[in-house]
Amino acid sequence: MAVEEQEPGGEAVPLDAVKAYLRIETGQDDALLAGLVRGAVALCEQFLGQWLMIREARETVAVSGGWRRLEARPVRAILSVVGIDAAGAEVALPVESHAVDIDASGDGWVRVSGVPGIARVAVRYLAGIGETSEALPEAVRQGVIRLAGDQYLRRGGGGEGDQPPAVVTALWRPWRRMRLA
């Protein structure tokens, strides 16, 4: 199931932090650096298996009667669960037909059963590590800064492909969450 997400309210790493790392004082390359930061944040989230900044998600989940894990994490709050009928319209669910849970590791769970005519539900929830850059672990922020800075310095030249440098992954590894199939 695909997760629809809103843009985060805050930035994971301020542009000024990357500019300070690179010792850049002008605004000439701000647009380029902002793009590199967005790319570094996306790669960080992919590597960690967690969203950095708290934002709202909407995920469609099949009704199976069993517990279904939500994709984004760490889940902070589950806001609503609504049924989706055959025509694609949202339908309120009876309270007794569904249950939600957030476990100690930040995984969100939903279970829906016994609702005639409903094969899918839409779950709205909040997920992410922090609301502000300062709420993120320092090593995670430093890894994003380092990755964006290194990409800026290597632009136009050879690179390490799609993998972040080992020094960056060493910073991120303690916060990495992986799922077994």
C-alpha positions as CSV (number, residue, x, y, z in Angstrom):
1,M,0.0,0.0,0.0
2,A,1.3,3.4,-0.8
3,V,1.7,6.1,1.8
4,E,0.6,9.6,0.9
5,E,2.5,12.1,2.9
6,Q,2.4,15.8,3.5
7,E,5.5,17.9,3.4
8,P,7.1,18.3,6.8
9,G,6.5,21.6,8.6
10,G,10.1,22.1,9.4
11,E,13.4,21.4,7.8
12,A,15.6,18.5,9.0
13,V,18.8,20.5,8.5
14,P,18.9,24.2,8.1
15,L,20.6,25.4,4.9
16,D,22.8,27.7,7.1
17,A,24.3,24.6,8.7
18,V,25.4,23.1,5.3
19,K,26.8,26.5,4.2
20,A,28.8,26.7,7.5
21,Y,30.1,23.2,6.9
22,L,31.2,24.2,3.4
23,R,32.4,27.7,4.5
24,I,30.1,29.4,2.0
25,E,29.1,32.9,2.8
26,T,27.1,33.9,-0.3
27,G,23.6,33.0,-1.4
28,Q,24.7,32.2,-4.9
29,D,24.3,28.4,-4.6
30,D,21.4,28.3,-2.2
31,A,19.0,26.6,-4.6
32,L,21.5,23.9,-5.4
33,L,22.3,23.4,-1.8
34,A,18.6,23.2,-0.8
35,G,18.1,20.5,-3.4
36,L,21.1,18.6,-2.2
37,V,19.8,18.8,1.4
38,R,16.4,17.5,0.3
39,G,18.1,14.6,-1.5
40,A,20.3,13.8,1.6
41,V,17.3,13.9,3.9
42,A,15.4,11.4,1.5
43,L,18.4,9.1,1.4
44,C,18.8,9.3,5.2
45,E,15.1,8.4,5.7
46,Q,15.5,5.5,3.3
47,F,18.6,4.3,5.1
48,L,17.2,4.7,8.6
49,G,13.7,3.3,7.8
50,Q,12.3,6.2,9.7
51,W,10.9,9.7,8.8
52,L,13.0,12.5,10.2
53,M,10.5,15.3,10.5
54,I,7.0,14.7,11.9
55,R,4.3,14.9,9.2
56,E,0.9,13.6,8.4
57,A,0.5,10.4,6.4
58,R,-2.5,8.7,4.8
59,E,-2.3,5.0,4.1
60,T,-4.8,2.7,2.5
61,V,-4.8,-0.7,4.2
62,A,-6.7,-3.9,3.1
63,V,-9.3,-5.2,5.6
64,S,-8.1,-8.6,6.7
65,G,-9.2,-9.1,10.3
66,G,-5.6,-9.3,11.4
67,W,-3.2,-6.6,12.6
68,R,-1.6,-4.6,9.8
69,R,1.6,-2.6,10.3
70,L,1.7,1.0,9.0
71,E,4.5,1.8,6.6
72,A,5.9,5.1,8.0
73,R,7.6,5.2,11.4
74,P,8.0,6.1,14.1
75,V,4.3,6.6,14.5
76,R,3.4,9.4,16.9
77,A,-0.4,9.3,16.8
78,I,-3.1,7.6,14.8
79,L,-5.6,10.3,13.9
80,S,-8.4,8.4,12.1
81,V,-9.5,5.2,10.5
82,V,-12.3,5.4,7.9
83,G,-13.7,2.7,5.6
84,I,-13.6,3.0,1.8
85,D,-16.6,1.5,0.0
86,A,-16.6,-0.1,-3.5
87,A,-17.3,3.4,-5.1
88,G,-14.3,4.8,-3.3
89,A,-16.2,7.0,-0.9
90,E,-15.1,7.3,2.7
91,V,-17.5,5.7,5.3
92,A,-17.5,6.1,9.1
93,L,-16.7,2.8,10.8
94,P,-18.4,1.6,13.9
95,V,-16.1,1.9,17.0
96,E,-16.2,-1.8,17.7
97,S,-15.1,-2.8,14.1
98,H,-11.5,-1.5,14.4
99,A,-8.6,-1.2,16.8
100,V,-5.3,0.8,16.6
101,D,-2.0,0.5,18.5
102,I,1.4,2.0,18.6
103,D,4.0,-0.4,20.0
104,A,7.1,0.5,22.0
105,S,9.3,0.6,19.0
106,G,7.1,3.2,17.2
107,D,5.4,0.9,14.8
108,G,1.7,1.7,14.2
109,W,-0.8,-1.1,13.8
110,V,-4.5,-1.2,12.7
111,R,-7.0,-4.1,12.7
112,V,-10.4,-3.9,11.0
113,S,-12.9,-6.7,10.7
114,G,-16.6,-7.4,10.3
115,V,-17.7,-4.4,8.2
116,P,-19.9,-5.4,5.3
117,G,-19.0,-3.7,2.0
118,I,-15.7,-2.4,3.2
119,A,-12.6,-4.0,1.7
120,R,-10.1,-1.1,2.5
121,V,-9.6,1.5,5.1
122,A,-7.8,4.8,5.1
123,V,-5.6,5.5,8.1
124,R,-4.4,9.0,8.9
125,Y,-1.5,9.3,11.3
126,L,1.5,11.4,12.3
127,A,5.0,9.9,11.9
128,G,8.5,11.1,12.3
129,I,11.4,11.5,14.8
130,G,11.1,15.2,15.7
131,E,9.2,18.4,14.9
132,T,12.3,20.5,14.7
133,S,15.9,20.1,13.5
134,E,17.0,20.3,17.2
135,A,14.8,17.3,18.1
136,L,16.8,15.0,15.7
137,P,19.8,13.1,17.0
138,E,22.9,15.1,16.4
139,A,24.7,12.3,14.5
140,V,21.7,12.0,12.1
141,R,21.8,15.8,11.4
142,Q,25.6,15.7,11.0
143,G,25.3,12.9,8.5
144,V,22.8,14.8,6.4
145,I,25.0,17.9,6.5
146,R,28.1,15.9,5.6
147,L,26.3,14.0,2.7
148,A,24.9,17.3,1.2
149,G,28.3,19.0,1.6
150,D,30.2,16.1,0.0
151,Q,27.7,16.0,-2.9
152,Y,28.2,19.7,-3.4
153,L,32.0,19.3,-3.5
154,R,31.8,16.3,-5.9
155,R,29.3,17.8,-8.3
156,G,30.3,17.1,-11.9
157,G,32.8,14.6,-10.8
158,G,32.8,10.9,-10.0
159,G,30.9,9.7,-7.0
160,E,30.1,6.6,-4.9
161,G,26.9,6.0,-6.7
162,D,23.6,5.8,-4.7
163,Q,25.3,4.8,-1.5
164,P,26.2,7.4,1.2
165,P,29.9,7.5,2.2
166,A,31.0,5.2,5.0
167,V,31.5,8.1,7.4
168,V,27.9,9.1,6.9
169,T,26.5,5.6,7.4
170,A,28.6,5.2,10.5
171,L,26.8,8.3,11.9
172,W,23.4,7.0,11.0
173,R,23.8,3.3,11.8
174,P,22.7,3.5,15.5
175,W,19.3,4.8,14.4
176,R,18.7,2.4,11.6
177,R,15.6,0.3,11.8
178,M,15.2,-2.6,9.4
179,R,12.3,-4.9,8.9
180,L,12.5,-8.6,8.2
181,A,10.1,-9.9,5.6
